[in-house]
Amino acid sequence: MQPASRVPGLEHVDGLHAGLLDLARSAGQAILAIYDAARSQGPAAMSTRLDDKSDGSPLTQADLAAHQIICQGLATLTPHIPVVSEEDKPGQPQARSGMFWLIDPLDGTKEFLAFNGEFTVNIALIQNGAPRFGVVYAPALDTLYWGGRDAGAFSQDPGGTRALQVAAARGAREPVRVLASKSHLNDATRAFIARFAHTEVVQAGSSLKFCRIAEAAADVYPRLGPTCEWDTAAAQAVLEGAGGYVFDTEGQPLRYGKAEVLNPSFIAAAQPFSALPPA
């Protein structure tokens, strides 16, 4: 494995090295093997009850395979840091303080079922309620993102590695590029979009929405509906490392390690809360 000094951003995370990126890739490759096998069998292979994760579907198999790889890998890399996963057994305590890993082994159920490739592996290091560092890997796109507020942000794909920086504030005549999902385009989201004079709607799946802002391909992502802590933590760290922001509708930062894992409605953006047009 590469030493930390050769991996941009990782030298700022105590005791971690390229093994963390390797771990995200390993989990992603396990998901991809199941995904590709299911895709070769056609839509019938993906029939699943999304409210019952014990049905043995390819989706469930991919969730659990990635969960096991990440948990085992983190236990080796950082045996002193506890791990909280979406795939933990019901009834396990959720509230955490101090430092812990927060993972979503497979984010983007709809994307996985639709075979569109926009699903991700999310690994976040939480410290005192805030995401310190995050890794997001999109295995079907072979694109890796990592970063944190004190580490910068980076992406890596077959074309190479590059540093990420959010876009500058849009000019008065430039459209604000808003990330909005058709399935989540509720009245509150429509009202938010209407606050801008000129907009262009951009589509992306899973935690890639945050990453699109981090790489200056979009400007703002309103999520005015329910999500869980593991859906957002890793990508929030990447976005903040690129100079962006994630805040609730009152302008306060999201907090992690709560007894209740649901996030409030939030906005991810290239610019701070004060730069948003008034409601």
Disulfide bonds with the S-S distance in Angstrom:
none
